[in-house]
Amino acid sequence: MHVDKGTAVLMILIGAAVALGVEWWMASPDLNLGWRDLVDREWHHLARAGIIVASAALVTAGLLRRRR
């Protein structure tokens, strides 16, 4: 499977948006928390989303490097 850089960046951005959206929903079921309240109360959800995105970026970078 060949993945060019533009597609890889797009995949990472979509993954980041999905991960942050899911974690935001898990942290705030009533969806009334603001960004600052969410960071203060539910920082571990955002950290988990960051780990997911970083892992996806590393895997994608590995795939891109292997294909060269």
N, CA, C and O atoms as a GROMACS GRO file, in nm:
protein
  272
    1MET      N    1   0.084  -0.118   0.000
    1MET     CA    2   0.000   0.000   0.000
    1MET      C    3   0.088   0.124   0.000
    1MET      O    4   0.170   0.142   0.090
    2HIS      N    5   0.072   0.208  -0.100
    2HIS     CA    6   0.151   0.331  -0.108
    2HIS      C    7   0.066   0.449  -0.061
    2HIS      O    8  -0.047   0.468  -0.106
    3VAL      N    9   0.122   0.526   0.029
    3VAL     CA   10   0.053   0.644   0.082
    3VAL      C   11   0.143   0.764   0.057
    3VAL      O   12   0.256   0.767   0.104
    4ASP      N   13   0.093   0.863  -0.016
    4ASP     CA   14   0.174   0.983  -0.037
    4ASP      C   15   0.159   1.077   0.083
    4ASP      O   16   0.073   1.057   0.168
    5LYS      N   17   0.242   1.179   0.087
    5LYS     CA   18   0.245   1.267   0.204
    5LYS      C   19   0.114   1.342   0.225
    5LYS      O   20   0.069   1.357   0.338
    6GLY      N   21   0.053   1.388   0.118
    6GLY     CA   22  -0.073   1.461   0.131
    6GLY      C   23  -0.183   1.375   0.191
    6GLY      O   24  -0.258   1.420   0.278
    7THR      N   25  -0.192   1.251   0.145
    7THR     CA   26  -0.292   1.159   0.199
    7THR      C   27  -0.262   1.126   0.344
    7THR      O   28  -0.354   1.117   0.426
    8ALA      N   29  -0.135   1.110   0.378
    8ALA     CA   30  -0.098   1.079   0.516
    8ALA      C   31  -0.136   1.194   0.609
    8ALA      O   32  -0.190   1.170   0.717
    9VAL      N   33  -0.109   1.316   0.568
    9VAL     CA   34  -0.144   1.432   0.650
    9VAL      C   35  -0.295   1.440   0.667
    9VAL      O   36  -0.344   1.468   0.776
   10LEU      N   37  -0.368   1.417   0.560
   10LEU     CA   38  -0.514   1.419   0.567
   10LEU      C   39  -0.566   1.311   0.661
   10LEU      O   40  -0.658   1.335   0.739
   11MET      N   41  -0.507   1.191   0.655
   11MET     CA   42  -0.548   1.083   0.744
   11MET      C   43  -0.523   1.120   0.890
   11MET      O   44  -0.606   1.093   0.976
   12ILE      N   45  -0.409   1.182   0.917
   12ILE     CA   46  -0.376   1.221   1.054
   12ILE      C   47  -0.473   1.328   1.103
   12ILE      O   48  -0.519   1.322   1.217
   13LEU      N   49  -0.504   1.426   1.018
   13LEU     CA   50  -0.597   1.532   1.059
   13LEU      C   51  -0.737   1.477   1.084
   13LEU      O   52  -0.803   1.518   1.180
   14ILE      N   53  -0.783   1.387   0.999
   14ILE     CA   54  -0.915   1.326   1.020
   14ILE      C   55  -0.914   1.244   1.148
   14ILE      O   56  -1.010   1.249   1.226
   15GLY      N   57  -0.808   1.169   1.170
   15GLY     CA   58  -0.797   1.090   1.294
   15GLY      C   59  -0.795   1.178   1.417
   15GLY      O   60  -0.856   1.145   1.519
   16ALA      N   61  -0.726   1.292   1.408
   16ALA     CA   62  -0.722   1.385   1.520
   16ALA      C   63  -0.860   1.442   1.549
   16ALA      O   64  -0.901   1.450   1.664
   17ALA      N   65  -0.931   1.480   1.444
   17ALA     CA   66  -1.066   1.535   1.463
   17ALA      C   67  -1.160   1.432   1.524
   17ALA      O   68  -1.238   1.465   1.614
   18VAL      N   69  -1.153   1.309   1.476
   18VAL     CA   70  -1.240   1.204   1.530
   18VAL      C   71  -1.204   1.174   1.675
   18VAL      O   72  -1.292   1.163   1.760
   19ALA      N   73  -1.074   1.160   1.704
   19ALA     CA   74  -1.032   1.129   1.841
   19ALA      C   75  -1.072   1.240   1.938
   19ALA      O   76  -1.124   1.212   2.046
   20LEU      N   77  -1.049   1.365   1.899
   20LEU     CA   78  -1.087   1.475   1.987
   20LEU      C   79  -1.238   1.483   2.004
   20LEU      O   80  -1.287   1.512   2.113
   21GLY      N   81  -1.313   1.459   1.897
   21GLY     CA   82  -1.459   1.461   1.907
   21GLY      C   83  -1.512   1.354   1.999
   21GLY      O   84  -1.600   1.380   2.082
   22VAL      N   85  -1.459   1.233   1.986
   22VAL     CA   86  -1.504   1.123   2.073
   22VAL      C   87  -1.467   1.151   2.218
   22VAL      O   88  -1.548   1.131   2.308
   23GLU      N   89  -1.345   1.197   2.241
   23GLU     CA   90  -1.304   1.224   2.378
   23GLU      C   91  -1.383   1.340   2.437
   23GLU      O   92  -1.416   1.338   2.556
   24TRP      N   93  -1.413   1.441   2.357
   24TRP     CA   94  -1.494   1.553   2.405
   24TRP      C   95  -1.632   1.503   2.446
   24TRP      O   96  -1.685   1.542   2.550
   25TRP      N   97  -1.691   1.415   2.363
   25TRP     CA   98  -1.823   1.361   2.392
   25TRP      C   99  -1.820   1.276   2.518
   25TRP      O  100  -1.912   1.282   2.600
   26MET      N  101  -1.713   1.196   2.536
   26MET     CA  102  -1.701   1.114   2.656
   26MET      C  103  -1.684   1.200   2.780
   26MET      O  104  -1.737   1.167   2.887
   27ALA      N  105  -1.613   1.310   2.768
   27ALA     CA  106  -1.586   1.396   2.883
   27ALA      C  107  -1.706   1.481   2.919
   27ALA      O  108  -1.724   1.515   3.036
   28SER      N  109  -1.788   1.514   2.823
   28SER     CA  110  -1.898   1.608   2.846
   28SER      C  111  -2.026   1.555   2.784
   28SER      O  112  -2.063   1.596   2.674
   29PRO      N  113  -2.097   1.463   2.853
   29PRO     CA  114  -2.218   1.408   2.793
   29PRO      C  115  -2.327   1.512   2.770
   29PRO      O  116  -2.409   1.496   2.680
   30ASP      N  117  -2.329   1.618   2.850
   30ASP     CA  118  -2.432   1.721   2.829
   30ASP      C  119  -2.390   1.824   2.725
   30ASP      O  120  -2.471   1.908   2.686
   31LEU      N  121  -2.264   1.820   2.681
   31LEU     CA  122  -2.210   1.909   2.577
   31LEU      C  123  -2.222   2.056   2.614
   31LEU      O  124  -2.229   2.142   2.526
   32ASN      N  125  -2.223   2.086   2.742
   32ASN     CA  126  -2.232   2.226   2.786
   32ASN      C  127  -2.100   2.277   2.842
   32ASN      O  128  -2.093   2.392   2.885
   33LEU      N  129  -1.996   2.196   2.842
   33LEU     CA  130  -1.867   2.242   2.893
   33LEU      C  131  -1.797   2.326   2.788
   33LEU      O  132  -1.799   2.294   2.669
   34GLY      N  133  -1.735   2.432   2.832
   34GLY     CA  134  -1.651   2.510   2.742
   34GLY      C  135  -1.513   2.447   2.734
   34GLY      O  136  -1.482   2.352   2.806
   35TRP      N  137  -1.431   2.500   2.645
   35TRP     CA  138  -1.296   2.445   2.625
   35TRP      C  139  -1.214   2.451   2.753
   35TRP      O  140  -1.146   2.354   2.788
   36ARG      N  141  -1.218   2.564   2.823
   36ARG     CA  142  -1.137   2.578   2.944
   36ARG      C  143  -1.186   2.484   3.055
   36ARG      O  144  -1.105   2.424   3.125
   37ASP      N  145  -1.317   2.472   3.070
   37ASP     CA  146  -1.372   2.379   3.169
   37ASP      C  147  -1.334   2.236   3.136
   37ASP      O  148  -1.301   2.157   3.225
   38LEU      N  149  -1.338   2.203   3.008
   38LEU     CA  150  -1.303   2.068   2.967
   38LEU      C  151  -1.158   2.037   3.000
   38LEU      O  152  -1.127   1.929   3.050
   39VAL      N  153  -1.068   2.130   2.972
   39VAL     CA  154  -0.926   2.109   3.000
   39VAL      C  155  -0.904   2.097   3.151
   39VAL      O  156  -0.826   2.013   3.195
   40ASP      N  157  -0.973   2.180   3.230
   40ASP     CA  158  -0.956   2.176   3.375
   40ASP      C  159  -1.008   2.045   3.434
   40ASP      O  160  -0.942   1.986   3.520
   41ARG      N  161  -1.124   2.000   3.390
   41ARG     CA  162  -1.188   1.884   3.451
   41ARG      C  163  -1.151   1.752   3.387
   41ARG      O  164  -1.141   1.650   3.456
   42GLU      N  165  -1.132   1.751   3.257
   42GLU     CA  166  -1.118   1.624   3.185
   42GLU      C  167  -0.992   1.620   3.101
   42GLU      O  168  -0.997   1.576   2.986
   43TRP      N  169  -0.880   1.664   3.156
   43TRP     CA  170  -0.757   1.670   3.079
   43TRP      C  171  -0.711   1.532   3.035
   43TRP      O  172  -0.645   1.520   2.932
   44HIS      N  173  -0.745   1.426   3.110
   44HIS     CA  174  -0.698   1.293   3.074
   44HIS      C  175  -0.762   1.244   2.943
   44HIS      O  176  -0.700   1.166   2.870
   45HIS      N  177  -0.884   1.289   2.913
   45HIS     CA  178  -0.944   1.252   2.785
   45HIS      C  179  -0.868   1.316   2.670
   45HIS      O  180  -0.845   1.253   2.566
   46LEU      N  181  -0.830   1.442   2.688
   46LEU     CA  182  -0.754   1.510   2.583
   46LEU      C  183  -0.616   1.448   2.567
   46LEU      O  184  -0.564   1.438   2.456
   47ALA      N  185  -0.555   1.407   2.679
   47ALA     CA  186  -0.425   1.341   2.671
   47ALA      C  187  -0.436   1.209   2.595
   47ALA      O  188  -0.348   1.176   2.515
   48ARG      N  189  -0.543   1.134   2.620
   48ARG     CA  190  -0.563   1.008   2.548
   48ARG      C  191  -0.581   1.033   2.399
   48ARG      O  192  -0.528   0.959   2.316
   49ALA      N  193  -0.656   1.137   2.364
   49ALA     CA  194  -0.674   1.170   2.223
   49ALA      C  195  -0.540   1.208   2.159
   49ALA      O  196  -0.512   1.170   2.045
   50GLY      N  197  -0.457   1.282   2.233
   50GLY     CA  198  -0.324   1.318   2.183
   50GLY      C  199  -0.237   1.196   2.159
   50GLY      O  200  -0.162   1.191   2.062
   51ILE      N  201  -0.246   1.098   2.249
   51ILE     CA  202  -0.168   0.975   2.232
   51ILE      C  203  -0.215   0.899   2.109
   51ILE      O  204  -0.133   0.844   2.035
   52ILE      N  205  -0.346   0.895   2.086
   52ILE     CA  206  -0.400   0.827   1.968
   52ILE      C  207  -0.348   0.893   1.840
   52ILE      O  208  -0.306   0.825   1.747
   53VAL      N  209  -0.353   1.026   1.837
   53VAL     CA  210  -0.308   1.100   1.719
   53VAL      C  211  -0.158   1.082   1.697
   53VAL      O  212  -0.113   1.062   1.584
   54ALA      N  213  -0.080   1.089   1.805
   54ALA     CA  214   0.065   1.071   1.792
   54ALA      C  215   0.099   0.930   1.742
   54ALA      O  216   0.189   0.914   1.660
   55SER      N  217   0.027   0.830   1.792
   55SER     CA  218   0.050   0.693   1.746
   55SER      C  219   0.018   0.679   1.597
   55SER      O  220   0.093   0.616   1.523
   56ALA      N  221  -0.093   0.739   1.555
   56ALA     CA  222  -0.129   0.733   1.413
   56ALA      C  223  -0.023   0.802   1.328
   56ALA      O  224   0.010   0.755   1.219
   57ALA      N  225   0.030   0.914   1.376
   57ALA     CA  226   0.133   0.986   1.302
   57ALA      C  227   0.260   0.902   1.290
   57ALA      O  228   0.323   0.900   1.184
   58LEU      N  229   0.298   0.834   1.397
   58LEU     CA  230   0.419   0.751   1.392
   58LEU      C  231   0.401   0.632   1.299
   58LEU      O  232   0.493   0.598   1.223
   59VAL      N  233   0.285   0.569   1.303
   59VAL     CA  234   0.260   0.455   1.213
   59VAL      C  235   0.262   0.501   1.068
   59VAL      O  236   0.320   0.435   0.982
   60THR      N  237   0.198   0.615   1.041
   60THR     CA  238   0.195   0.667   0.904
   60THR      C  239   0.335   0.704   0.857
   60THR      O  240   0.372   0.677   0.743
   61ALA      N  241   0.414   0.766   0.945
   61ALA     CA  242   0.552   0.800   0.909
   61ALA      C  243   0.632   0.674   0.880
   61ALA      O  244   0.715   0.672   0.789
   62GLY      N  245   0.609   0.569   0.957
   62GLY     CA  246   0.678   0.443   0.932
   62GLY      C  247   0.640   0.383   0.798
   62GLY      O  248   0.726   0.331   0.727
   63LEU      N  249   0.510   0.390   0.763
   63LEU     CA  250   0.466   0.340   0.633
   63LEU      C  251   0.528   0.420   0.519
   63LEU      O  252   0.571   0.363   0.419
   64LEU      N  253   0.534   0.552   0.535
   64LEU     CA  254   0.592   0.636   0.431
   64LEU      C  255   0.741   0.607   0.414
   64LEU      O  256   0.792   0.603   0.302
   65ARG      N  257   0.811   0.588   0.526
   65ARG     CA  258   0.955   0.565   0.520
   65ARG      C  259   0.986   0.428   0.459
   65ARG      O  260   1.083   0.413   0.385
   66ARG      N  261   0.905   0.329   0.491
   66ARG     CA  262   0.929   0.194   0.442
   66ARG      C  263   0.914   0.185   0.291
   66ARG      O  264   0.983   0.105   0.227
   67ARG      N  265   0.827   0.265   0.234
   67ARG     CA  266   0.798   0.257   0.091
   67ARG      C  267   0.904   0.323   0.005
   67ARG      O  268   0.902   0.308  -0.118
   68ARG      N  269   0.996   0.396   0.064
   68ARG     CA  270   1.099   0.465  -0.016
   68ARG      C  271   1.213   0.375  -0.049
   68ARG      O  272   1.308   0.418  -0.116
   0.00000   0.00000   0.00000
